[in-house]
Amino acid sequence: SCLTVKGPAISKKVEGPDFSVGLGSQEYSSGQHEIDFAISRHSDGVVYVGVASPAISVDKTFCRRDAADQAYYYFGTGFTNALRNGWLDVVSKEIGGPEMKVPKLFPGDKVRINLNMDTG
């Protein structure tokens, strides 16, 4: 495996492939939920954190056109940082100008997702 899981923490091994997917064990079909992600370290500056449909294919990155409406995530490479729906930017400076700029994630940062399954 290219991922290490220790309790609620997951990390990608250096010798792993370009991308790795770690899915949590929680599935929600209704209600409102808050999910917190903490960035403890990264070596290459590329961090994706978010939520996905349990039916999504995990043999490739979520940053693809056919993942629309199946994966919502924070995409932070340092060059392009965005909140995304599959391939599509939902919030980014590329679609909204400088006032919509999303910051790069650094060790110590936290991302909170407010997931509302009642609104679709």
ZIZIRA-V489305 format. One record per residue. RES is the residue in one small letter. PHI is phi in whole degrees, -180 to 180 (none if undefined). Layout:
res=(RES:RES)
phi=(PHI:PHI)
This chain:
res=(s:c:l:t:v:k:g:p:a:i:s:k:k:v:e:g:p:d:f:s:v:g:l:g:s:q:e:y:s:s:g:q:h:e:i:d:f:a:i:s:r:h:s:d:g:v:v:y:v:g:v:a:s:p:a:i:s:v:d:k:t:f:c:r:r:d:a:a:d:q:a:y:y:y:f:g:t:g:f:t:n:a:l:r:n:g:w:l:d:v:v:s:k:e:i:g:g:p:e:m:k:v:p:k:l:f:p:g:d:k:v:r:i:n:l:n:m:d:t:g)
phi=(none:-97:-118:-116:-116:-132:60:-84:-98:-134:-141:-94:-74:-58:-81:-71:-67:-57:-135:-142:-119:-121:-107:-76:-94:-91:-126:-125:-117:-156:89:-115:-140:-109:-127:-107:-120:-115:-93:-95:-169:-156:-103:-115:81:-104:-135:-124:-135:175:-126:-147:-66:-65:-89:-68:-72:-107:-87:-151:-61:-76:-82:-152:-61:-77:-96:-57:65:-119:-145:-121:-158:-90:-111:-131:-103:99:-88:-125:-119:-157:-96:-126:-119:63:-81:-86:-74:-97:-135:-171:-68:-67:-104:-124:84:-56:-71:-103:-64:-102:-73:-72:-86:-129:-53:98:-73:-129:-122:-113:-106:-103:-101:-112:-76:-80:-100:93)
